[in-house]
Amino acid sequence: MTDNNFNYDSFVRNPSNPVDIENLFLHDSLFSSISLSPPLSNSFNISSFNINGLKMHSQNKIEQLNNFFSLKHISFGGVVDTHLHPKQMQFLLKRLSNYTVFSSSLNTSLHIRSSGGVSLFIKNSLAPHVHTYTSHSSRLLSVDLYFKGNIKLQIFVVYIPPTSDQALCQ
């Protein structure tokens, strides 16, 4: 992995199209390969979802997320627009025993709508590599992981709300 000819395309496989988690069936595939085999030992599967709030139907959405993460062997799962504080997210995720979650703070001031809240789900086997995580705002979270061989991986989870308010987008 320290080779200068490192192939990033084979290291990280991102889904080419967004997936509607509400209508996801277990036989659906995000990748060109229909194989459900685990990723190679030197690769990660990464996903990102706009969950559109976890206050309504939270247990059902968490269960669907867990099923998808397990089926696709997701290593890092970004979830945006949770509308939840980190403590609320931790409470909901007691049923996800295979993942450690890092969540942003949630800004509930009067001039900011309650949207926001981002989280990163990291497979427990990779969680010990987390060195730091920072909640930059309710819409931006970064997590730094360090691996053997002086390898650093920095992951950002960003939520840009669909709004006409340019100040909010910036």
C-alpha positions, 0 to 999 in steps of 0.5 A: 500500500506504500507503493507509488503505483497504488491503484486508488480505483481498486482500493476504494469502490464508490457506488456510481449512483445514489441508492434509495434505502427505503426501496433497497432489496437484498438482491440489489447491487450497487457495484458492477459485480453481482458478487456478495463476497467481502472486499479484498483485504486491502480495500474498503467499501464506502457509502453515503446516504441522506437519511432525511431525519432519524426522528421518524421511523428511526428503528426501521431506518437503522435496521435497513442501514444495518442490513445494507452495510452488512450485505455490501460489507461497508467499511465506512458509511456516511449518513447525512441529515440525521437531525440528531445530536451525537448522544441521540445517535449513540442511543439509536445505534445500540443495535448496530454492534458491528459499527462504531459511529462518530457524529457531528454536533447539531446546531439548534440555534433559532436562525438555523433550521433543524436540518443537519447532523452527519455521522460516519459509521466505521466497521469495528475492525477499523475503528481502532485506527481512528486517531481523531475526529472533529465535528466542524459544524452540524454539516461537516465531520472529519475522521483521521485514521492511521494505519501501519506503514505511515498511512493516514486516511482522512474521511470527511462527511459533508451535508450541503442542504438544498436551499436558496440561502447562499450563506447557509450553503457556504 
